[in-house]
Amino acid sequence: MSEIIFLVEDDEEGGFIAKALSASIYTQADTIEELRVNIKDAVSCHFDCDENKPKIIRLHFVHDEVMAA
């Protein structure tokens, strides 16, 4: 696998959550900086062999916007 993509969303309780699209990886954090660290750690734990570990981690940020009609 050359890359892995995470969907990053605002958590309802504050902070952020990240879910991988192609693997069963989920993590959360209070700040974006902490989330980046947690994602790298989660990817390293999930892919125990370096040759299977993705070379690129892509973050796709999803933001909801509410507008009054």
trRosetta pair geometry for C-beta under 8 A, 3 or more apart (Angstrom, degrees):
i j d omega theta_ij theta_ji phi_ij phi_ji
1 4 6.5 45 148 -62 130 87
1 22 7.3 170 -138 112 137 142
1 47 7.9 -124 49 -101 126 143
1 52 6.7 41 22 -178 99 61
1 53 7.8 -90 67 154 101 13
1 54 4.8 -56 115 -82 102 86
2 54 6.3 49 127 -146 18 80
2 55 5.5 -30 -163 30 61 106
2 56 6.5 18 145 22 73 102
3 54 5.1 93 -129 -170 18 124
3 55 6.7 -55 -74 60 65 72
3 56 3.8 -25 -107 71 101 102
3 57 7.1 -177 -158 -77 76 22
3 58 5.7 40 172 -13 123 108
4 20 5.7 -24 173 -142 114 115
4 21 7.7 173 -173 43 68 80
4 22 6.1 -130 -133 51 79 109
4 23 6.4 -27 -139 9 128 121
4 25 7.7 32 168 37 143 144
4 43 6.4 172 53 -120 152 122
4 54 4.2 -164 -15 2 95 163
4 56 7.5 175 24 91 57 60
4 57 5.7 -15 64 -116 92 66
4 58 7.1 -174 88 27 41 77
5 20 7.1 121 79 -152 46 62
5 21 4.8 -2 79 17 99 123
5 22 7.0 80 37 -3 83 101
5 58 4.6 -25 -107 74 73 107
5 59 7.9 164 -158 -86 59 18
5 60 5.9 26 -177 -13 104 115
6 18 4.4 13 173 -176 130 107
6 19 6.4 147 -155 70 75 30
6 20 5.4 -45 -94 -89 76 55
6 21 7.3 -156 -94 -14 25 79
6 25 7.6 -72 -99 95 104 112
6 39 6.0 -76 -38 -134 167 132
6 57 6.9 13 -5 -179 113 92
6 58 7.1 175 23 88 69 53
6 59 5.3 -21 67 -112 102 63
6 60 6.8 -179 86 25 47 75
7 18 6.9 164 78 -150 45 56
7 19 5.2 -13 53 58 96 88
7 21 6.7 93 -23 -61 96 92
7 60 5.4 -35 -105 74 55 102
7 62 5.7 7 -170 -8 97 125
8 16 5.8 3 -172 -178 96 122
8 17 7.3 168 -149 85 51 43
8 18 4.9 -15 -97 -98 76 88
8 35 6.9 87 -133 157 122 150
8 59 5.2 18 -19 -172 131 101
8 60 6.6 165 16 75 81 44
8 61 4.9 -34 72 -102 108 61
8 62 6.7 162 74 18 50 74
9 16 6.9 155 80 -155 36 72
9 17 5.5 -16 62 60 86 90
9 18 7.9 165 19 -84 65 41
9 61 7.9 145 -80 -159 39 54
9 62 5.0 -25 -89 69 86 103
9 63 7.8 168 -135 -83 62 39
10 15 7.9 143 -159 92 57 32
10 16 6.3 -58 -111 -103 37 66
10 17 8.0 28 120 18 11 81
10 63 6.8 62 -17 -121 111 70
10 64 7.4 -103 36 25 117 92
11 14 6.0 -18 83 72 103 25
11 15 4.7 0 34 76 129 78
11 16 5.8 -156 -15 -98 95 9
11 17 4.9 107 -79 -27 96 96
11 28 6.0 62 -72 -148 143 123
14 30 6.8 4 134 -132 99 78
15 28 6.0 79 123 172 129 97
15 29 5.7 -157 -170 105 120 36
15 30 4.3 -78 -99 -112 112 37
15 31 7.2 -65 -129 -33 82 31
15 35 7.8 152 179 -64 93 110
16 28 6.5 178 93 -151 50 68
16 29 5.9 -9 58 61 91 74
16 30 7.8 91 16 180 77 5
16 31 7.7 -2 10 148 113 8
16 32 6.5 63 -4 -86 156 58
16 35 4.9 -29 80 -75 127 148
17 26 7.2 -8 -175 -169 99 89
17 27 7.5 169 -154 92 58 39
17 28 4.6 -26 -103 -99 69 96
18 26 7.2 166 87 -151 56 45
18 27 5.4 -8 57 62 100 82
18 28 7.1 175 16 -84 71 44
18 35 5.9 124 -24 -172 127 112
18 38 7.6 149 36 94 127 109
18 39 5.6 -36 96 -87 160 111
18 59 7.1 -56 -127 -128 126 98
19 25 7.3 149 -156 89 43 61
19 26 5.2 -2 -106 -106 75 82
20 23 4.5 -18 115 58 145 83
20 24 7.3 -38 62 16 114 3
20 25 3.9 50 -1 53 130 101
20 26 7.4 -112 11 -61 80 49
20 43 8.0 129 -80 -90 137 87
23 46 5.9 90 156 163 140 149
24 46 7.6 175 72 -133 68 127
25 39 7.9 86 145 -145 127 69
25 42 5.0 123 -164 146 111 119
25 43 6.6 32 -142 -81 163 59
25 46 5.2 -61 -83 -58 115 155
26 42 7.8 -144 61 -158 25 153
27 35 7.0 144 111 -148 107 70
27 38 4.3 177 161 141 140 116
27 39 5.9 -163 54 -80 140 56
27 41 7.9 121 -111 68 157 95
27 42 4.7 -132 -47 -42 133 150
28 35 7.3 -44 -168 -109 28 93
28 38 7.3 -60 63 124 22 164
29 32 7.8 139 90 -92 121 11
29 34 3.6 -174 -176 107 135 104
29 35 3.9 -153 41 -69 127 66
29 37 7.6 109 -96 53 157 89
29 38 5.1 -175 -53 0 121 142
30 34 5.8 38 47 43 72 150
31 34 4.7 95 56 10 83 101
31 35 6.8 -141 97 -8 44 88
32 35 5.4 -54 -147 35 33 116
32 36 6.5 39 154 -24 65 99
33 36 5.9 -49 -154 28 31 112
33 37 6.9 28 150 -13 61 104
34 37 5.7 -56 -154 38 36 111
34 38 6.2 34 151 -18 69 109
35 38 5.6 -56 -144 40 32 111
35 39 6.2 36 156 -24 67 104
36 39 5.8 -51 -146 32 28 112
36 40 6.6 28 155 -16 62 105
36 59 7.7 -65 -99 -53 82 149
37 40 6.0 -57 -153 36 30 109
37 41 6.3 27 152 -16 65 110
38 41 5.6 -57 -146 40 32 112
38 42 6.1 32 155 -20 67 108
39 42 5.7 -55 -144 38 29 110
39 43 6.3 29 157 -19 64 106
39 57 6.1 136 138 174 121 147
39 59 7.4 -73 -95 -83 176 109
40 43 5.9 -55 -147 36 29 110
40 44 6.4 29 154 -18 63 107
40 57 6.9 -130 -87 -3 68 165
41 44 5.8 -56 -149 36 30 112
41 45 6.4 26 154 -16 65 107
42 45 5.8 -56 -146 38 31 109
42 46 6.1 29 156 -21 66 109
43 46 5.8 -55 -142 37 29 110
43 47 6.2 -7 170 16 67 108
43 53 6.6 97 151 -151 97 97
43 54 6.8 -76 -165 41 130 100
43 57 6.2 -106 -50 -91 162 128
44 47 6.9 -71 -136 57 21 81
44 53 6.9 17 -109 -124 51 138
45 48 7.7 0 -176 -78 32 70
47 50 7.8 98 130 -100 106 22
47 52 4.8 -157 -159 101 107 97
47 53 3.9 150 108 -89 141 72
47 54 7.2 171 -26 -1 163 67
48 52 7.7 24 54 54 54 127
49 52 4.6 69 75 12 99 107
49 53 7.0 -161 92 -24 49 85
50 53 5.3 -46 -145 18 39 120
54 57 6.4 118 96 -71 123 65
